[in-house]
Amino acid sequence: MYLIVLEQTLFRMSKFSEVAIVNKKEIANKVFVIEFKREFDFNPGQIIGITMSPDDKPRLYSICSGNNDKHISILFNVKEDGKLTPPLAAANIGDKIWITKVHGKFVFNNELAWWIATGTGIAPFHSMFKSGQNPLKLIQGGRLKSDMYFSDEFKAMNDYVRCASQDTGDGLFEGRLTKYLNELEDIPTNINYYLCGSTNMVMDVRNLLITRGVGFDKVITEIYF
């Protein structure tokens, strides 16, 4: 897959830069945002490699902050068997991490589009939104209301839908986002669709959209592993 190949390329080719963590916040159970000073430009939707040691292979994360923010924000959830996320979650303000240069082509060009995300796949869309970009619709999915990261900010959008597969109330659509999409009478076929999340979600939604008449070239994807 694209991210696996890119991750291997970054490990072979990247020159790391050392940065210090300036802020860390647990925004949900075992879901964190860390920040470090922004000393480079990037396009919203791009990714960066992070490691706790320059001798280790970096893992890729979408930048979560706006492109004019003074800090770079990274959203991640802790994987108990992971090599990076447990020590990253335990890191303190002032601790050093190593980063690569920014990469990636998951970039929104202000065209007519829907954004669709689950879990930490919301990160690139938060960056886009914080950078002043807006889609026609944002559909955010998760098991629980607490999985809707940054929802208080996204509520400012004209068309924002939250789909919870195991929660109810508070304006939530009860069911997976694929259920929401299946129940729509009309899905536009003349716009682009940006998908970011787990492999299963991206594959399921892409297939659903194509079945409903959306062209393959109109579905732009980023997969989280």
C-alpha positions in Angstrom: 0.0 0.0 0.0 1.0 3.6 -0.5 1.9 4.5 3.1 3.9 1.3 3.6 6.1 2.0 0.6 6.4 5.7 1.6 7.3 4.8 5.1 10.1 2.5 3.9 11.4 5.2 1.5 11.4 7.8 4.3 13.5 5.5 6.5 16.1 5.0 3.8 16.3 8.6 2.6 15.2 11.1 5.3 17.5 13.3 7.3 16.0 13.6 10.7 15.5 16.9 12.6 15.4 17.0 16.4 12.4 18.9 18.0 11.1 19.3 21.5 7.6 18.5 22.6 6.0 21.8 23.8 2.5 20.4 24.6 0.8 17.1 25.1 -2.9 16.5 25.8 -5.0 13.3 26.1 -8.2 14.2 24.3 -9.9 10.8 24.7 -9.0 7.5 26.3 -5.4 6.7 25.0 -5.7 9.3 22.2 -3.2 12.1 22.4 -2.2 15.3 20.6 1.4 16.4 20.9 2.8 19.6 19.6 6.2 20.9 18.7 7.4 24.3 17.2 6.6 24.7 13.5 9.8 25.6 11.6 8.7 24.6 8.1 5.9 25.1 5.7 3.5 22.3 4.6 0.3 21.7 2.7 -2.7 20.7 4.8 -3.2 16.9 4.4 0.5 16.1 4.2 2.3 13.6 6.5 5.5 13.5 8.5 7.6 10.7 9.9 8.2 10.6 13.7 10.5 8.5 15.8 11.8 8.6 19.4 15.4 7.8 18.2 17.2 8.6 15.0 18.3 5.0 14.9 14.7 3.7 14.6 12.4 3.6 11.6 9.9 6.5 11.6 6.1 6.1 11.7 4.0 8.3 9.5 1.3 10.7 10.8 -0.8 13.3 9.2 -0.2 16.8 10.4 -3.2 17.9 12.4 -2.6 21.6 12.8 -3.3 24.5 10.5 -0.6 25.6 8.1 -0.4 29.0 9.8 -0.3 27.7 13.4 2.9 28.3 15.3 3.0 24.6 16.4 2.8 21.3 14.5 0.2 19.1 16.1 0.1 15.3 15.7 -2.9 13.1 16.7 -2.3 9.5 17.6 -3.8 6.6 19.5 -1.8 4.3 21.7 -1.2 0.8 20.3 -0.3 -1.3 23.3 2.1 -3.5 21.3 3.5 -0.6 19.3 7.1 0.5 19.5 6.4 4.2 19.2 3.1 5.2 20.6 3.5 3.9 24.2 6.7 5.9 24.8 5.4 8.8 22.8 2.3 8.9 25.1 4.5 8.7 28.1 6.8 11.5 26.9 6.9 14.8 28.8 7.0 18.4 27.7 10.6 19.2 26.8 11.4 15.7 25.7 13.0 15.3 22.2 11.7 13.5 19.2 13.0 13.2 15.7 11.0 14.1 12.6 11.4 13.8 8.8 10.6 16.3 6.1 6.9 16.5 5.2 5.6 14.4 2.3 2.4 13.3 0.7 -0.2 14.1 -1.9 -3.4 13.9 0.1 -4.1 17.5 -0.6 -7.4 19.2 -1.0 -7.6 21.8 -3.7 -10.8 23.6 -2.6 -12.8 21.8 -5.2 -16.3 20.5 -4.6 -15.8 17.5 -2.3 -16.9 15.5 0.7 -14.5 14.5 3.4 -15.0 11.1 5.1 -13.0 9.9 8.1 -12.9 7.5 11.0 -10.8 7.5 14.1 -7.5 9.4 13.9 -8.1 9.6 10.2 -9.7 12.9 11.0 -6.3 14.5 11.4 -5.7 15.7 7.8 -9.2 17.1 7.6 -8.6 19.0 10.9 -5.5 20.5 9.3 -7.4 21.5 6.2 -10.2 23.0 8.3 -7.8 24.9 10.5 -6.2 26.2 7.4 -9.4 27.8 6.2 -10.6 25.0 3.8 -14.1 23.6 3.8 -15.8 20.7 2.0 -19.4 20.5 1.0 -19.9 17.8 3.7 -17.8 16.2 6.4 -18.8 12.7 7.6 -17.0 11.5 10.7 -17.4 7.9 12.0 -16.6 6.1 15.2 -17.9 3.7 17.8 -18.8 6.3 20.4 -19.4 10.0 20.7 -16.0 10.3 22.4 -14.4 9.0 19.2 -15.5 12.2 17.3 -12.3 14.1 17.8 -12.5 17.9 17.3 -16.2 17.7 16.8 -16.8 21.0 18.7 -14.8 22.8 16.0 -16.4 21.0 13.1 -19.9 21.9 14.2 -19.2 25.3 12.7 -19.4 23.6 9.2 -22.7 23.9 7.3 -23.0 20.1 6.8 -21.3 18.0 9.4 -22.5 14.4 10.2 -21.3 12.2 13.0 -22.0 8.5 12.7 -21.7 6.3 15.9 -22.0 2.6 15.6 -22.3 2.0 19.4 -23.7 5.3 20.8 -26.9 7.3 20.6 -28.2 10.8 21.1 -26.8 14.3 20.8 -27.4 14.5 17.1 -25.6 11.3 16.3 -26.5 9.2 13.3 -26.9 5.7 14.8 -24.8 3.3 12.7 -21.7 3.1 10.7 -21.0 5.8 8.2 -21.4 3.2 5.4 -25.0 2.8 6.7 -25.5 6.6 6.5 -24.2 6.6 2.9 -26.3 3.7 1.9 -29.5 5.4 3.2 -28.8 8.6 1.2 -31.2 8.9 -1.8 -28.7 10.9 -3.7 -24.9 10.8 -3.7 -23.3 13.4 -6.0 -21.3 11.8 -8.8 -19.7 15.1 -10.0 -17.6 15.9 -6.9 -14.5 14.4 -5.3 -14.5 12.2 -2.1 -11.6 12.3 0.3 -11.4 9.2 2.5 -9.0 8.8 5.5 -9.1 6.0 8.1 -8.7 2.3 8.5 -8.1 0.0 5.5 -11.5 -1.6 5.9 -13.4 1.7 6.1 -11.6 3.2 3.1 -12.1 0.0 1.0 -15.8 -0.3 2.0 -16.6 3.4 1.4 -14.7 3.5 -1.9 -16.6 0.4 -3.2 -19.9 1.8 -2.0 -19.3 5.1 -3.8 -18.2 3.4 -7.0 -21.3 1.2 -6.9 -23.4 4.4 -6.5 -21.9 5.8 -9.7 -18.9 7.8 -8.5 -15.9 7.5 -10.8 -12.8 5.7 -9.4 -10.7 8.8 -10.1 -12.9 10.9 -7.9 -12.1 8.9 -4.8 -8.9 10.1 -3.1 -7.7 7.9 -0.2 -5.3 7.8 2.7 -5.1 4.6 4.7 -4.1 4.4 8.4 -2.5 1.1 9.6 
